Amino acid sequence: MAKKLKSVILFSEWKRSLVRLSLEQKGMLLDALLDYPDKGDPAFDDPLLDTVWLFIGNTLSENERKYEETSKKRSEAGKRGNKKRWGATDDIANIANATDDIANIAISKSKSISKSTDTKVSDSNSAEALPPTPKSRFSPPDVETVKSYFAEKGGTEAQAIRFHAYYESNGWKVGRNPMKNWKAAASGWISRDRDEAKKANAPRNRAFMASRPAEEAENAKNFLADAARRRPLKKQ
């Protein structure tokens, strides 16, 4: 079902039609524009307002029609994309039916256990008869959920946006395999960013001098300090 338009766009071309209206008439016209999404075309007692609205109403109707068509196309495209990415809706229906079957088996076994004289044997048979519960399908988070999780773990909003954009673009896969736990991937993402930031901010020159013997480092300093004095003089 297409979304209903909840706003009104004002067009500059209407200005020519409003020049001869009084402030009171313009105010009534503005009220009608604001009520249009919920009430539709107004009924004016003023013939001049009716004439002006005939022009404005046609523009609004055409804009609303285009909006509904665009919303419908986007909705259908989203359904096709979800079906292609996460599987057909028949799979979801099959999982729901399997869950109902499990519930029915459990109820049936519960009744048979209550009629049995040996409770332990009945419990064992019931456990063996129940099929395993189907695993829940991975559902990718939206960007706001990712932002909230990154903030909770000490990450930034920029990191959350990059994380969501990266995995949204590759279909939420880790390597070639589908992702199973996006929070674990997000924690690893934050840790790697911190490690890279530490490496980038590490004082390289200080680490280089510290790695050399003290006497050699001191000689290197003297060598650099005397460089100007050792430079040969230009011939005059």
Sequence and secondary structure as in RCSB ss.txt:
>XXXX:A:sequence
MAKKLKSVILFSEWKRSLVRLSLEQKGMLLDALLDYPDKGDPAFDDPLLDTVWLFIGNTLSENERKYEETSKKRS
EAGKRGNKKRWGATDDIANIANATDDIANIAISKSKSISKSTDTKVSDSNSAEALPPTPKSRFSPPDVETVKSYF
AEKGGTEAQAIRFHAYYESNGWKVGRNPMKNWKAAASGWISRDRDEAKKANAPRNRAFMASRPAEEAENAKNFLA
DAARRRPLKKQ
>XXXX:A:secstr
           GGGHHHHTT  HHHHHHHHHHHHHHHHH S   S HHHHHHHHHHHHHHHHHHHHHHHHHHHHH
HHHHHHHHHHH  HHHHHHHHHHHHHHHHHHHHHHHHHHH S HHHHHHHHHHHS            HHHHHHHH
HHTT  HHHHHHHHHHHHHTTSEETTEE S HHHHHHHHHHHHHHHHHHHHS HHHHHHHTS HHHHHHHHHHHH
THHHHS     
